[in-house]
């Protein structure tokens, strides 16, 4: 049994631009609560999420990377003990062209029922995705997620 | 955005969303349990919710699971509520700046 959520948003952009927005620090800093992702986006590579001051919030490993279609990340929180002790989660990002938009599907799963980690990230993702969509469609992210 | 408002403008559909909010990833059968609505009516309502993007479905083995997707609803919140939050955040950072200046 597992806890899981599936979030979907349609963004007027190209899969390549969306891929860059999801993987490059100059973009993530703008719409993802100011975080930087440190990773070379190859299967087996380490993955790290941190604030500008170097604090690591989450870390893990790239399970799959198929540019510009799919990223699977083995993901664990690092700074809250009760989330860290729940262990590894799996986050899949799928990018799929639909007419003149790209459908972005985020699926985040953990092998646990009543997961505090899933509860925590499920609250953050809608704001991140709305801001990402606004940034790609208008050129500026939503101010509340900078 | 019209589709989201239409989808939310019905008590039965909001009730289905509440059920998914309470427990995510349910089959049609689970969602029908304890409801006075027919299975057919639930299917129709879920279709409208899915069309508006506030519910997404995923196949898992032989089952089709329904998930609540809050992203379109969040966009509505950001459009009308976000700017009030911005003012609050700006006020807080002004206050912080002022207090820090007084420290010096």
gemmi code that builds the backbone of each chain (N, CA, C; Angstrom):
import gemmi

chains = {
    "A": [
        ("UNK", (0.841, -1.198, 0.000), (0.000, 0.000, 0.000), (0.878, 1.250, 0.000)),
        ("UNK", (0.359, 2.302, -0.622), (1.179, 3.506, -0.707), (0.311, 4.756, -0.683)),
        ("UNK", (0.951, 5.891, -0.397), (0.318, 7.192, -0.512), (0.810, 7.825, -1.799)),
        ("UNK", (-0.087, 8.504, -2.481), (0.283, 8.993, -3.794), (-0.590, 10.183, -4.168)),
        ("UNK", (-0.024, 11.119, -4.941), (-0.896, 12.111, -5.565), (-0.467, 12.310, -7.009)),
        ("UNK", (-1.409, 12.762, -7.813), (-1.153, 13.024, -9.232), (-1.626, 14.435, -9.522)),
        ("UNK", (-0.718, 15.305, -9.915), (-1.085, 16.674, -10.243), (-0.808, 16.919, -11.720)),
        ("UNK", (-1.741, 17.613, -12.368), (-1.609, 17.865, -13.799), (-1.811, 19.339, -14.087)),
        ("UNK", (-0.982, 19.884, -14.984), (-1.243, 21.235, -15.474), (-0.870, 21.283, -16.951)),
        ("UNK", (-1.588, 22.106, -17.696), (-1.312, 22.288, -19.122), (-0.663, 23.648, -19.299)),
        ("UNK", (0.496, 23.687, -19.926), (1.229, 24.946, -20.057), (1.482, 25.245, -21.536)),
        ("UNK", (1.204, 26.487, -21.929), (1.462, 26.881, -23.323), (2.961, 27.111, -23.490)),
        ("UNK", (3.673, 26.084, -23.889), (5.111, 26.170, -24.069), (5.550, 24.950, -24.883)),
        ("UNK", (6.858, 24.727, -24.975), (7.350, 23.531, -25.673), (7.960, 22.591, -24.630)),
        ("UNK", (8.019, 21.281, -24.928), (8.618, 20.342, -23.966), (10.051, 20.736, -23.609)),
        ("UNK", (10.820, 21.257, -24.584), (12.211, 21.644, -24.323), (12.288, 22.785, -23.305)),
        ("UNK", (11.428, 23.797, -23.491), (11.439, 24.931, -22.548), (10.999, 24.483, -21.161)),
        ("UNK", (9.986, 23.607, -21.127), (9.497, 23.125, -19.834), (10.584, 22.292, -19.140)),
        ("UNK", (11.289, 21.492, -19.914), (12.397, 20.686, -19.356), (13.440, 21.610, -18.706)),
        ("UNK", (13.800, 22.665, -19.434), (14.786, 23.615, -18.891), (14.260, 24.270, -17.609)),
        ("UNK", (12.963, 24.609, -17.624), (12.385, 25.267, -16.453), (12.385, 24.333, -15.235)),
        ("UNK", (12.261, 23.030, -15.489), (12.220, 22.065, -14.376), (13.607, 21.689, -13.869)),
        ("UNK", (14.634, 21.902, -14.704), (15.953, 21.379, -14.346), (17.021, 22.449, -14.094)),
        ("UNK", (16.838, 23.651, -14.617), (17.903, 24.654, -14.481), (17.664, 25.613, -13.320)),
        ("UNK", (18.704, 25.798, -12.478), (18.565, 26.641, -11.285), (18.084, 28.057, -11.589)),
        ("UNK", (18.524, 28.645, -12.725), (18.102, 30.030, -12.984), (16.581, 30.126, -13.120)),
        ("UNK", (15.933, 29.015, -13.494), (14.469, 29.013, -13.553), (13.845, 28.550, -12.238)),
        ("UNK", (14.349, 27.442, -11.676), (13.711, 26.914, -10.453), (13.720, 27.963, -9.336)),
        ("UNK", (14.801, 28.752, -9.245), (14.890, 29.795, -8.227), (13.716, 30.766, -8.298)),
        ("UNK", (13.185, 30.951, -9.510), (12.127, 31.946, -9.694), (10.760, 31.464, -9.240)),
        ("UNK", (10.441, 30.177, -9.455), (9.063, 29.748, -9.185), (8.965, 28.663, -8.116)),
        ("UNK", (10.103, 28.129, -7.629), (10.081, 26.962, -6.737), (10.584, 27.382, -5.353)),
        ("UNK", (9.950, 28.341, -4.735), (10.325, 28.845, -3.406), (11.826, 29.141, -3.292)),
        ("UNK", (12.422, 29.584, -4.406), (13.833, 29.995, -4.373), (14.861, 28.876, -4.348)),
        ("UNK", (14.446, 27.642, -4.610), (15.425, 26.548, -4.502), (16.250, 26.369, -5.779)),
        ("UNK", (17.420, 25.778, -5.580), (18.304, 25.402, -6.668), (18.365, 23.880, -6.691)),
        ("UNK", (18.290, 23.300, -7.878), (18.454, 21.855, -7.988), (19.848, 21.597, -8.524)),
        ("UNK", (20.607, 20.750, -7.830), (21.957, 20.449, -8.279), (21.969, 19.029, -8.812)),
        ("UNK", (22.178, 18.884, -10.123), (22.070, 17.567, -10.745), (22.531, 17.659, -12.204)),
        ("UNK", (23.074, 16.563, -12.738), (23.391, 16.580, -14.175), (22.301, 15.889, -15.004)),
        ("UNK", (21.221, 15.466, -14.332), (20.038, 14.913, -15.001), (20.360, 13.696, -15.857)),
        ("UNK", (21.195, 12.801, -15.318), (21.454, 11.511, -15.974), (21.082, 10.414, -14.987)),
        ("UNK", (20.554, 9.291, -15.519), (20.161, 8.183, -14.646), (21.332, 7.766, -13.765)),
        ("UNK", (21.054, 7.586, -12.473), (22.090, 7.171, -11.535), (22.805, 8.326, -10.856)),
        ("UNK", (22.597, 9.557, -11.341), (23.298, 10.712, -10.766), (22.630, 11.186, -9.485)),
        ("UNK", (23.427, 11.766, -8.565), (22.823, 12.345, -7.371), (22.004, 13.580, -7.709)),
        ("UNK", (20.998, 13.829, -6.881), (20.099, 14.965, -7.070), (19.953, 15.660, -5.728)),
        ("UNK", (20.045, 16.988, -5.730), (20.004, 17.722, -4.481), (19.197, 18.995, -4.650)),
        ("UNK", (18.355, 19.303, -3.652), (17.600, 20.549, -3.692), (18.065, 21.410, -2.530)),
        ("UNK", (18.434, 22.657, -2.820), (18.910, 23.497, -1.731), (18.508, 24.960, -1.874)),
        ("UNK", (18.584, 25.645, -0.724), (18.368, 27.083, -0.721), (19.664, 27.759, -1.123)),
        ("UNK", (19.566, 29.070, -1.408), (20.724, 29.851, -1.830), (21.878, 29.825, -0.831)),
        ("UNK", (21.520, 29.713, 0.465), (22.568, 29.731, 1.485), (23.234, 28.363, 1.643)),
        ("UNK", (22.877, 27.385, 0.806), (23.541, 26.091, 0.826), (22.834, 25.013, 1.639)),
        ("UNK", (21.771, 25.401, 2.409), (21.032, 24.390, 3.177), (20.362, 23.399, 2.226)),
        ("UNK", (20.572, 22.091, 2.469), (19.951, 21.068, 1.623), (18.570, 20.752, 2.173)),
        ("UNK", (17.541, 20.881, 1.346), (16.183, 20.581, 1.814), (15.817, 19.129, 1.520)),
        ("UNK", (16.180, 18.662, 0.341), (15.844, 17.300, -0.089), (16.994, 16.781, -0.939)),
        ("UNK", (17.116, 15.460, -1.000), (18.145, 14.905, -1.884), (17.753, 13.501, -2.317)),
        ("UNK", (18.503, 12.966, -3.271), (18.194, 11.636, -3.775), (18.980, 11.318, -5.019)),
        ("UNK", (18.324, 10.638, -5.946), (19.027, 10.133, -7.121), (18.089, 10.094, -8.330)),
        ("UNK", (18.650, 10.315, -9.506), (17.858, 10.231, -10.730), (17.705, 8.753, -11.110)),
        ("UNK", (16.466, 8.307, -11.205), (16.192, 6.914, -11.565), (16.100, 6.793, -13.086)),
        ("UNK", (15.418, 7.746, -13.686), (15.284, 7.768, -15.140), (15.312, 9.216, -15.602)),
        ("UNK", (15.935, 9.467, -16.773), (15.880, 10.805, -17.364), (15.829, 10.626, -18.873)),
        ("UNK", (14.741, 11.069, -19.462), (14.562, 10.943, -20.903), (14.155, 12.326, -21.421)),
        ("UNK", (15.139, 13.143, -21.746), (14.906, 14.523, -22.166), (14.181, 14.565, -23.505)),
        ("UNK", (13.158, 15.358, -23.701), (12.403, 16.203, -22.775), (11.067, 15.572, -22.403)),
        ("UNK", (11.069, 14.289, -22.029), (9.789, 13.604, -21.812), (9.522, 13.156, -20.384)),
        ("UNK", (10.571, 12.721, -19.680), (10.286, 12.050, -18.422), (11.487, 12.111, -17.474)),
        ("UNK", (11.201, 12.400, -16.228), (12.234, 12.355, -15.187), (11.638, 11.575, -14.015)),
        ("UNK", (12.398, 10.618, -13.489), (11.970, 9.931, -12.265), (13.063, 10.144, -11.218)),
        ("UNK", (12.652, 10.638, -10.054), (13.615, 10.960, -8.991), (13.315, 10.157, -7.729)),
        ("UNK", (14.360, 9.543, -7.159), (14.276, 8.937, -5.829), (14.529, 10.081, -4.864)),
        ("UNK", (13.603, 10.351, -3.955), (13.542, 11.653, -3.292), (13.311, 11.493, -1.791)),
        ("UNK", (14.114, 12.176, -1.002), (13.908, 12.143, 0.452), (14.116, 13.532, 1.045)),
        ("UNK", (13.266, 13.879, 2.004), (13.441, 15.146, 2.695), (14.632, 15.033, 3.637)),
        ("UNK", (15.349, 16.156, 3.838), (16.558, 16.100, 4.670), (16.493, 16.931, 5.931)),
        ("UNK", (15.607, 17.941, 5.987), (15.727, 18.845, 7.132), (14.642, 18.673, 8.192)),
        ("UNK", (13.647, 17.827, 7.934), (12.655, 17.572, 8.983), (12.724, 16.097, 9.355)),
        ("UNK", (13.191, 15.790, 10.578), (13.422, 14.398, 10.974), (12.219, 13.482, 10.751)),
        ("UNK", (10.995, 13.989, 11.054), (9.834, 13.099, 10.935), (9.507, 12.789, 9.467)),
        ("UNK", (9.968, 13.645, 8.551), (9.766, 13.364, 7.123), (10.902, 12.485, 6.610)),
        ("UNK", (12.107, 12.782, 7.083), (13.279, 12.032, 6.637), (13.158, 10.554, 7.016)),
        ("UNK", (12.609, 10.296, 8.206), (12.548, 8.904, 8.672), (11.552, 8.069, 7.864)),
        ("UNK", (10.693, 8.722, 7.093), (9.767, 7.939, 6.250), (10.487, 7.318, 5.052)),
        ("UNK", (11.694, 7.777, 4.775), (12.510, 7.153, 3.737), (12.228, 7.671, 2.338)),
        ("UNK", (12.492, 6.823, 1.352), (12.475, 7.276, -0.037), (11.087, 7.366, -0.615)),
        ("UNK", (10.876, 8.432, -1.371), (9.661, 8.554, -2.174), (10.102, 8.531, -3.629)),
        ("UNK", (9.114, 8.501, -4.522), (9.419, 8.468, -5.946), (8.605, 9.560, -6.621)),
        ("UNK", (9.291, 10.443, -7.327), (8.595, 11.521, -8.024), (8.801, 11.364, -9.524)),
        ("UNK", (7.704, 11.294, -10.239), (7.796, 11.181, -11.687), (7.233, 12.447, -12.316)),
        ("UNK", (7.999, 13.028, -13.246), (7.514, 14.185, -13.992), (7.406, 13.758, -15.451)),
        ("UNK", (6.194, 13.844, -16.001), (5.998, 13.453, -17.394), (5.575, 14.666, -18.210)),
        ("UNK", (6.238, 14.879, -19.350), (5.951, 16.010, -20.227), (5.415, 15.455, -21.538)),
        ("UNK", (4.236, 15.934, -21.913), (3.566, 15.350, -23.070), (2.910, 16.456, -23.895)),
        ("UNK", (3.315, 16.623, -25.176), (2.683, 17.677, -25.979), (1.208, 17.370, -26.229)),
        ("UNK", (0.335, 18.350, -26.007), (-1.095, 18.216, -26.298), (-1.510, 19.503, -27.015)),
        ("UNK", (-1.832, 19.405, -28.293), (-2.124, 20.568, -29.134), (-0.999, 21.608, -28.996)),
        ("UNK", (-1.350, 22.863, -28.607), (-0.280, 23.865, -28.494), (0.211, 24.007, -27.058)),
        ("UNK", (-0.059, 22.984, -26.232), (0.397, 23.050, -24.842), (1.241, 21.811, -24.519)),
        ("UNK", (1.823, 21.829, -23.312), (2.493, 20.629, -22.813), (1.778, 20.229, -21.527)),
        ("UNK", (1.374, 18.962, -21.480), (0.732, 18.444, -20.280), (1.835, 17.972, -19.342)),
        ("UNK", (1.895, 18.581, -18.164), (2.896, 18.182, -17.174), (2.182, 17.409, -16.066)),
        ("UNK", (2.594, 16.165, -15.865), (1.992, 15.330, -14.819), (3.052, 15.028, -13.764)),
        ("UNK", (2.759, 15.389, -12.532), (3.654, 15.092, -11.411), (3.003, 13.995, -10.585)),
        ("UNK", (3.673, 12.864, -10.454), (3.156, 11.777, -9.625), (4.164, 11.548, -8.511)),
        ("UNK", (3.722, 11.683, -7.283), (4.637, 11.516, -6.153), (4.095, 10.399, -5.256)),
        ("UNK", (4.905, 9.385, -5.015), (4.460, 8.192, -4.288), (5.434, 7.827, -3.176)),
        ("UNK", (4.901, 7.274, -2.091), (5.757, 6.705, -1.053), (5.086, 5.416, -0.569)),
        ("UNK", (5.888, 4.408, -0.224), (5.321, 3.127, 0.210), (4.924, 3.187, 1.677)),
        ("UNK", (3.880, 3.946, 1.947), (3.478, 4.136, 3.333), (2.087, 4.742, 3.316)),
        ("UNK", (1.266, 4.375, 4.276), (-0.066, 4.974, 4.377), (-0.014, 6.074, 5.440)),
        ("UNK", (-0.681, 7.177, 5.158), (-0.698, 8.289, 6.114), (0.632, 9.017, 6.174)),
        ("UNK", (1.311, 9.086, 5.037), (2.646, 9.695, 4.992), (2.615, 11.200, 5.243)),
        ("UNK", (3.442, 11.649, 6.191), (3.546, 13.087, 6.460), (4.307, 13.773, 5.344)),
        ("UNK", (5.250, 13.032, 4.751), (6.026, 13.589, 3.650), (5.107, 13.925, 2.476)),
        ("UNK", (4.256, 12.950, 2.099), (3.354, 13.162, 0.960), (2.402, 14.317, 1.262)),
        ("UNK", (1.948, 14.393, 2.507), (1.065, 15.488, 2.896), (1.788, 16.833, 2.737)),
        ("UNK", (3.062, 16.864, 3.143), (3.824, 18.112, 3.061), (4.061, 18.524, 1.610)),
        ("UNK", (4.531, 17.591, 0.774), (4.820, 18.000, -0.607), (3.552, 18.248, -1.411)),
        ("UNK", (2.457, 17.560, -1.052), (1.240, 17.751, -1.846), (0.695, 19.162, -1.658)),
        ("UNK", (1.034, 19.806, -0.542), (0.597, 21.181, -0.338), (1.427, 22.177, -1.128)),
        ("UNK", (2.682, 21.848, -1.363), (3.572, 22.771, -2.066), (3.434, 22.723, -3.579)),
        ("UNK", (3.239, 21.518, -4.115), (3.218, 21.370, -5.577), (2.204, 22.253, -6.323)),
        ("UNK", (0.936, 22.390, -5.851), (0.016, 23.226, -6.640), (0.528, 24.650, -6.815)),
        ("UNK", (1.144, 25.214, -5.752), (1.647, 26.590, -5.855), (2.845, 26.657, -6.790)),
        ("UNK", (3.711, 25.636, -6.707), (4.882, 25.606, -7.592), (4.418, 25.511, -9.047)),
        ("UNK", (3.449, 24.618, -9.298), (2.996, 24.406, -10.681), (2.278, 25.625, -11.238)),
        ("UNK", (1.460, 26.298, -10.411), (0.779, 27.500, -10.901), (1.807, 28.574, -11.252)),
        ("UNK", (2.833, 28.695, -10.407), (3.841, 29.716, -10.650), (4.689, 29.381, -11.874)),
        ("UNK", (5.021, 28.098, -12.024), (5.774, 27.640, -13.195), (5.003, 27.961, -14.480)),
        ("UNK", (3.689, 27.665, -14.450), (2.833, 27.928, -15.611), (2.823, 29.426, -15.931)),
        ("UNK", (2.647, 30.243, -14.897), (2.626, 31.692, -15.108), (3.967, 32.175, -15.657)),
        ("UNK", (5.061, 31.647, -15.104), (6.387, 32.085, -15.565), (6.571, 31.760, -17.053)),
        ("UNK", (6.221, 30.538, -17.456), (6.434, 30.152, -18.851), (5.485, 30.869, -19.799)),
        ("UNK", (4.267, 31.156, -19.337), (3.293, 31.777, -20.239), (3.398, 33.296, -20.282)),
        ("UNK", (3.886, 33.910, -19.198), (3.935, 35.373, -19.184), (5.355, 35.919, -19.052)),
        ("UNK", (6.306, 35.062, -18.712), (7.676, 35.532, -18.549), (8.018, 35.896, -17.116)),
        ("UNK", (7.005, 35.965, -16.229), (7.281, 36.292, -14.822), (6.549, 35.322, -13.905)),
        ("UNK", (7.239, 34.817, -12.875), (6.582, 33.877, -11.959), (5.625, 34.600, -11.032)),
        ("UNK", (4.816, 33.841, -10.260), (3.935, 34.451, -9.275), (4.785, 34.938, -8.097)),
        ("UNK", (4.554, 36.174, -7.630), (5.403, 36.732, -6.571), (5.419, 35.898, -5.286)),
        ("UNK", (4.325, 35.176, -4.993), (4.258, 34.470, -3.711), (5.185, 33.252, -3.634)),
        ("UNK", (5.779, 32.844, -4.753), (6.618, 31.643, -4.708), (8.089, 31.944, -4.947)),
        ("UNK", (8.436, 33.240, -5.027), (9.833, 33.600, -5.269), (10.694, 33.257, -4.079)),
    ],
    "B": [
        ("UNK", (-10.867, 28.153, -17.473), (-11.354, 28.502, -16.138), (-12.871, 28.347, -16.022)),
        ("UNK", (-13.603, 28.609, -17.132), (-15.065, 28.403, -17.137), (-15.412, 26.986, -16.721)),
        ("UNK", (-14.649, 26.024, -17.277), (-14.934, 24.610, -17.011), (-14.772, 24.290, -15.527)),
        ("UNK", (-13.787, 24.946, -14.879), (-13.554, 24.692, -13.449), (-14.746, 25.205, -12.628)),
        ("UNK", (-15.191, 26.441, -12.944), (-16.340, 26.984, -12.205), (-17.588, 26.140, -12.434)),
        ("UNK", (-17.792, 25.710, -13.677), (-18.963, 24.871, -13.969), (-18.882, 23.570, -13.179)),
        ("UNK", (-17.689, 22.993, -13.166), (-17.517, 21.723, -12.464), (-17.798, 21.890, -10.969)),
        ("UNK", (-17.419, 23.043, -10.423), (-17.585, 23.255, -8.982), (-18.985, 23.748, -8.607)),
        ("UNK", (-19.759, 24.127, -9.638), (-21.074, 24.719, -9.374), (-22.155, 23.670, -9.153)),
        ("UNK", (-21.801, 22.562, -8.560), (-22.777, 21.508, -8.334), (-22.421, 20.792, -7.036)),
        ("UNK", (-23.407, 20.675, -6.169), (-23.151, 20.134, -4.838), (-22.635, 18.695, -4.877)),
        ("UNK", (-23.231, 17.882, -5.767), (-22.797, 16.477, -5.845), (-21.340, 16.384, -6.262)),
        ("UNK", (-20.947, 17.247, -7.191), (-19.556, 17.195, -7.659), (-18.605, 17.697, -6.567)),
        ("UNK", (-19.030, 18.720, -5.836), (-18.177, 19.177, -4.725), (-18.054, 18.091, -3.671)),
        ("UNK", (-19.144, 17.346, -3.489), (-19.107, 16.251, -2.523), (-18.113, 15.168, -2.982)),
        ("UNK", (-18.124, 14.864, -4.273), (-17.156, 13.874, -4.794), (-15.723, 14.374, -4.598)),
        ("UNK", (-15.520, 15.677, -4.825), (-14.177, 16.245, -4.604), (-13.785, 16.158, -3.128)),
        ("UNK", (-14.768, 16.434, -2.245), (-14.499, 16.314, -0.804), (-14.062, 14.892, -0.461)),
        ("UNK", (-14.714, 13.928, -1.075), (-14.369, 12.523, -0.786), (-12.953, 12.208, -1.255)),
        ("UNK", (-12.567, 12.785, -2.404), (-11.193, 12.549, -2.893), (-10.174, 13.339, -2.080)),
        ("UNK", (-10.609, 14.480, -1.571), (-9.719, 15.287, -0.738), (-9.451, 14.544, 0.575)),
        ("UNK", (-10.503, 13.887, 1.070), (-10.384, 13.112, 2.309), (-9.540, 11.866, 2.078)),
        ("UNK", (-9.802, 11.172, 0.966), (-9.037, 9.962, 0.649), (-8.788, 9.951, -0.860)),
        ("UNK", (-7.541, 10.150, -1.231), (-7.184, 10.242, -2.648), (-7.122, 8.838, -3.265)),
        ("UNK", (-7.043, 8.772, -4.585), (-6.841, 7.504, -5.297), (-7.946, 6.491, -5.036)),
        ("UNK", (-9.167, 6.799, -5.468), (-10.279, 5.866, -5.293), (-10.815, 5.386, -6.637)),
        ("UNK", (-11.337, 4.164, -6.626), (-11.988, 3.624, -7.820), (-13.415, 4.174, -7.878)),
        ("UNK", (-14.064, 3.988, -9.016), (-15.459, 4.413, -9.165), (-16.318, 3.737, -8.092)),
        ("UNK", (-16.094, 2.436, -7.905), (-16.856, 1.672, -6.917), (-16.753, 2.261, -5.516)),
        ("UNK", (-15.510, 2.606, -5.112), (-15.302, 3.189, -3.776), (-16.016, 4.531, -3.658)),
        ("UNK", (-15.926, 5.340, -4.741), (-16.531, 6.665, -4.705), (-18.054, 6.590, -4.628)),
        ("UNK", (-18.629, 5.493, -5.136), (-20.087, 5.338, -5.118), (-20.596, 4.880, -3.755)),
        ("UNK", (-19.726, 4.249, -2.966), (-20.151, 3.664, -1.687), (-20.830, 4.682, -0.788)),
        ("UNK", (-21.999, 4.309, -0.312), (-22.711, 5.151, 0.650), (-23.369, 6.378, 0.052)),
        ("UNK", (-23.346, 6.520, -1.269), (-23.996, 7.670, -1.895), (-25.392, 7.280, -2.369)),
        ("UNK", (-26.303, 8.272, -2.374), (-27.640, 7.971, -2.865), (-27.693, 8.087, -4.394)),
        ("UNK", (-26.648, 8.651, -4.984), (-26.589, 8.785, -6.453), (-26.376, 7.438, -7.135)),
        ("UNK", (-26.891, 7.310, -8.335), (-26.643, 6.085, -9.100), (-25.200, 6.084, -9.599)),
        ("UNK", (-24.713, 4.892, -9.901), (-23.363, 4.746, -10.431), (-23.212, 5.568, -11.723)),
        ("UNK", (-24.298, 5.558, -12.489), (-24.303, 6.291, -13.760), (-24.138, 7.804, -13.538)),
        ("UNK", (-24.845, 8.303, -12.528), (-24.754, 9.742, -12.218), (-23.351, 10.083, -11.728)),
        ("UNK", (-22.778, 9.209, -10.893), (-21.422, 9.460, -10.393), (-20.437, 9.490, -11.567)),
        ("UNK", (-20.597, 8.540, -12.495), (-19.730, 8.489, -13.684), (-19.818, 9.792, -14.462)),
        ("UNK", (-21.047, 10.302, -14.610), (-21.250, 11.543, -15.368), (-20.570, 12.720, -14.656)),
        ("UNK", (-20.778, 12.815, -13.351), (-20.157, 13.907, -12.586), (-18.626, 13.819, -12.628)),
        ("UNK", (-18.098, 12.602, -12.514), (-16.645, 12.438, -12.554), (-16.102, 12.859, -13.919)),
        ("UNK", (-16.881, 12.596, -14.971), (-16.484, 13.000, -16.326), (-16.346, 14.509, -16.426)),
        ("UNK", (-17.304, 15.225, -15.815), (-17.268, 16.699, -15.849), (-16.074, 17.218, -15.026)),
        ("UNK", (-15.844, 16.604, -13.856), (-14.703, 17.001, -13.012), (-13.388, 16.746, -13.743)),
        ("UNK", (-13.335, 15.611, -14.445), (-12.111, 15.269, -15.168), (-11.913, 16.207, -16.354)),
        ("UNK", (-13.007, 16.542, -17.041), (-12.947, 17.456, -18.181), (-12.399, 18.820, -17.773)),
        ("UNK", (-12.719, 19.231, -16.543), (-12.255, 20.531, -16.048), (-10.854, 20.435, -15.458)),
        ("UNK", (-10.335, 19.231, -15.360), (-8.977, 19.046, -14.851), (-8.860, 19.015, -13.335)),
        ("UNK", (-9.982, 19.030, -12.620), (-9.873, 19.018, -11.156), (-9.820, 17.583, -10.601)),
        ("UNK", (-10.109, 16.622, -11.487), (-9.887, 15.212, -11.159), (-9.055, 14.621, -12.288)),
        ("UNK", (-8.059, 13.820, -11.949), (-7.315, 13.096, -12.983), (-7.391, 11.609, -12.652)),
        ("UNK", (-7.331, 10.781, -13.710), (-7.408, 9.341, -13.481), (-6.122, 8.687, -13.935)),
        ("UNK", (-5.807, 7.592, -13.289), (-4.615, 6.820, -13.648), (-4.961, 5.352, -13.530)),
        ("UNK", (-4.505, 4.575, -14.502), (-4.719, 3.123, -14.422), (-3.646, 2.526, -13.521)),
        ("UNK", (-4.060, 1.628, -12.658), (-3.104, 0.909, -11.828), (-3.519, -0.551, -11.880)),
        ("UNK", (-2.814, -1.324, -12.691), (-3.218, -2.705, -12.927), (-4.566, -2.706, -13.625)),
        ("UNK", (-5.557, -3.381, -13.025), (-6.879, -3.442, -13.653), (-7.781, -2.310, -13.185)),
        ("UNK", (-7.298, -1.532, -12.222), (-8.152, -0.501, -11.657), (-7.897, 0.883, -12.249)),
        ("UNK", (-8.976, 1.661, -12.343), (-8.829, 3.060, -12.727), (-9.023, 3.881, -11.457)),
        ("UNK", (-7.978, 4.603, -11.063), (-8.046, 5.373, -9.818), (-8.260, 6.860, -10.108)),
        ("UNK", (-9.046, 7.494, -9.247), (-9.327, 8.928, -9.377), (-8.521, 9.707, -8.347)),
        ("UNK", (-7.926, 10.798, -8.795), (-7.130, 11.660, -7.918), (-7.658, 13.085, -8.008)),
        ("UNK", (-7.643, 13.793, -6.885), (-8.008, 15.208, -6.920), (-6.804, 15.982, -7.447)),
        ("UNK", (-7.053, 16.919, -8.353), (-5.973, 17.753, -8.898), (-6.232, 19.211, -8.524)),
        ("UNK", (-5.584, 19.718, -7.482), (-5.910, 21.068, -7.003), (-5.280, 22.195, -7.818)),
        ("UNK", (-4.479, 21.863, -8.841), (-3.744, 22.919, -9.554), (-4.679, 23.964, -10.192)),
        ("UNK", (-5.746, 23.551, -10.918), (-6.623, 24.587, -11.504), (-7.325, 25.440, -10.444)),
        ("UNK", (-7.645, 24.851, -9.297), (-8.303, 25.610, -8.235), (-7.297, 26.589, -7.625)),
        ("UNK", (-6.052, 26.143, -7.527), (-4.999, 27.024, -7.022), (-4.806, 28.239, -7.939)),
        ("UNK", (-4.985, 28.014, -9.250), (-4.839, 29.140, -10.184), (-5.906, 30.204, -9.933)),
        ("UNK", (-7.106, 29.746, -9.574), (-8.179, 30.689, -9.249), (-7.793, 31.471, -7.998)),
        ("UNK", (-7.273, 30.746, -7.002), (-6.862, 31.406, -5.755), (-5.763, 32.433, -6.021)),
        ("UNK", (-4.782, 32.049, -6.836), (-3.667, 32.961, -7.123), (-4.169, 34.214, -7.843)),
        ("UNK", (-5.163, 34.012, -8.724), (-5.628, 35.144, -9.514), (-6.291, 36.217, -8.664)),
        ("UNK", (-7.106, 35.780, -7.688), (-7.834, 36.779, -6.906), (-7.338, 36.956, -5.478)),
        ("UNK", (-6.725, 35.941, -4.935), (-6.294, 36.042, -3.536), (-4.813, 36.362, -3.450)),
        ("UNK", (-4.045, 35.854, -4.424), (-2.600, 36.011, -4.399), (-2.146, 37.437, -4.162)),
        ("UNK", (-2.855, 38.404, -4.789), (-2.375, 39.784, -4.652), (-2.550, 40.323, -3.242)),
        ("UNK", (-3.566, 39.810, -2.508), (-3.736, 40.264, -1.125), (-2.623, 39.694, -0.267)),
        ("UNK", (-2.256, 38.461, -0.560), (-1.159, 37.833, 0.156), (0.131, 38.614, -0.092)),
        ("UNK", (0.302, 39.082, -1.331), (1.512, 39.843, -1.676), (1.639, 41.069, -0.787)),
        ("UNK", (0.480, 41.749, -0.567), (0.504, 42.960, 0.250), (0.934, 42.595, 1.676)),
        ("UNK", (0.427, 41.457, 2.163), (0.770, 41.012, 3.519), (2.265, 40.694, 3.599)),
        ("UNK", (2.770, 40.020, 2.590), (4.185, 39.656, 2.580), (5.063, 40.906, 2.499)),
        ("UNK", (4.607, 41.875, 1.694), (5.375, 43.113, 1.559), (5.391, 43.853, 2.895)),
        ("UNK", (4.226, 43.858, 3.597), (4.129, 44.534, 4.891), (5.088, 43.875, 5.882)),
        ("UNK", (5.142, 42.547, 5.866), (6.033, 41.826, 6.772), (7.491, 42.153, 6.494)),
        ("UNK", (7.847, 42.227, 5.216), (9.256, 42.486, 4.935), (9.617, 43.946, 5.253)),
        ("UNK", (8.625, 44.855, 5.095), (8.857, 46.251, 5.503), (9.130, 46.327, 7.001)),
        ("UNK", (8.290, 45.591, 7.750), (8.405, 45.582, 9.207), (9.778, 45.044, 9.613)),
        ("UNK", (10.178, 43.964, 8.970), (11.468, 43.339, 9.273), (12.608, 44.344, 9.018)),
        ("UNK", (12.504, 45.044, 7.888), (13.539, 46.010, 7.546), (13.618, 47.113, 8.599)),
        ("UNK", (12.409, 47.608, 8.985), (12.356, 48.686, 9.967), (12.965, 48.242, 11.298)),
        ("UNK", (12.552, 47.056, 11.749), (13.043, 46.548, 13.050), (14.547, 46.351, 13.016)),
        ("UNK", (15.038, 45.848, 11.899), (16.466, 45.591, 11.801), (17.254, 46.899, 11.798)),
        ("UNK", (16.636, 47.931, 11.213), (17.305, 49.237, 11.188), (17.409, 49.790, 12.613)),
        ("UNK", (16.326, 49.594, 13.391), (16.322, 50.097, 14.772), (17.382, 49.430, 15.633)),
        ("UNK", (17.710, 48.177, 15.270), (18.723, 47.448, 16.027), (20.084, 48.106, 15.945)),
        ("UNK", (20.297, 48.794, 14.827), (21.648, 49.318, 14.603), (21.950, 50.575, 15.405)),
    ],
}
model = gemmi.Model(1)
for chain_id, residues in chains.items():
    chain = gemmi.Chain(chain_id)
    for i, (resn, *xyz) in enumerate(residues, 1):
        res = gemmi.Residue()
        res.name, res.seqid = resn, gemmi.SeqId(i, " ")
        for name, pos in zip(("N", "CA", "C"), xyz):
            atom = gemmi.Atom()
            atom.name, atom.element = name, gemmi.Element(name[0])
            atom.pos, atom.b_iso = gemmi.Position(*pos), 0.0
            res.add_atom(atom)
        chain.add_residue(res)
    model.add_chain(chain)
structure = gemmi.Structure()
structure.add_model(model)
structure.setup_entities()
